[in-house]
Amino acid sequence: MPKLPRTSGAAIVKALERLGFVKLRQSGSHVILRRGPKGCVVPMHGEVKVGTLAGILRQADVSTEEFVDVL
């Protein structure tokens, strides 16, 4: 299993959009994405911590390998 990189919120949103997620709305500094019944909330910070990214991927039901491949 590859390690999760420290990356920005914008890069996370772009990677999830490549995986089929659609940006529904933005509330302040948080973007809400959805793909079918699964959704997730991504903070638009300059650098998102690894633990936060792991939680986002768990919400979105996306594996680490799948995310790192499209990043």
C-alpha positions as CSV (number, residue, x, y, z in Angstrom):
1,M,0.0,0.0,0.0
2,P,1.6,3.3,-1.0
3,K,1.9,6.1,1.6
4,L,-0.5,9.0,1.2
5,P,1.2,12.2,0.1
6,R,0.7,15.6,1.7
7,T,-1.2,17.5,-1.0
8,S,-3.5,20.5,-1.4
9,G,-7.3,20.5,-1.3
10,A,-7.4,21.6,-4.9
11,A,-5.2,18.6,-6.0
12,I,-7.5,16.3,-4.0
13,V,-10.6,17.7,-5.7
14,K,-9.0,17.3,-9.2
15,A,-8.0,13.7,-8.5
16,L,-11.5,12.8,-7.2
17,E,-13.1,14.4,-10.3
18,R,-10.9,12.2,-12.4
19,L,-12.4,9.2,-10.5
20,G,-15.9,10.3,-11.4
21,F,-16.9,12.6,-8.5
22,V,-18.9,15.7,-9.3
23,K,-18.5,19.0,-7.4
24,L,-22.0,19.7,-5.9
25,R,-21.3,22.9,-4.0
26,Q,-18.8,24.8,-1.9
27,S,-19.6,26.0,1.6
28,G,-16.8,28.4,2.8
29,S,-13.5,26.5,2.5
30,H,-15.1,23.1,2.0
31,V,-16.1,21.4,-1.3
32,I,-18.8,18.8,-1.3
33,L,-18.3,16.0,-3.9
34,R,-20.6,13.1,-4.9
35,R,-20.3,10.0,-7.0
36,G,-23.6,8.0,-6.9
37,P,-24.5,7.3,-3.3
38,K,-21.0,8.1,-2.0
39,G,-20.0,11.6,-1.1
40,C,-17.2,13.4,0.7
41,V,-16.1,16.8,2.0
42,V,-12.7,18.2,1.0
43,P,-11.2,21.2,2.8
44,M,-9.6,23.7,0.4
45,H,-6.4,24.2,2.4
46,G,-2.9,24.7,1.1
47,E,-1.8,21.4,2.6
48,V,-4.2,18.7,3.9
49,K,-2.8,16.4,6.6
50,V,-2.4,12.7,5.8
51,G,-4.9,11.7,8.4
52,T,-7.5,14.1,7.0
53,L,-6.9,12.7,3.5
54,A,-7.3,9.2,4.8
55,G,-10.7,10.1,6.2
56,I,-11.7,11.8,2.9
57,L,-10.8,8.6,1.0
58,R,-12.7,6.5,3.5
59,Q,-15.8,8.7,3.1
60,A,-15.5,8.5,-0.7
61,D,-14.9,4.7,-0.6
62,V,-11.7,5.1,-2.7
63,S,-8.6,3.0,-2.1
64,T,-5.2,4.6,-1.5
65,E,-3.7,2.9,-4.6
66,E,-6.6,4.2,-6.8
67,F,-6.1,7.7,-5.5
68,V,-2.3,7.8,-5.8
69,D,-2.6,6.5,-9.4
70,V,-4.8,9.4,-10.5
71,L,-3.0,12.0,-8.5
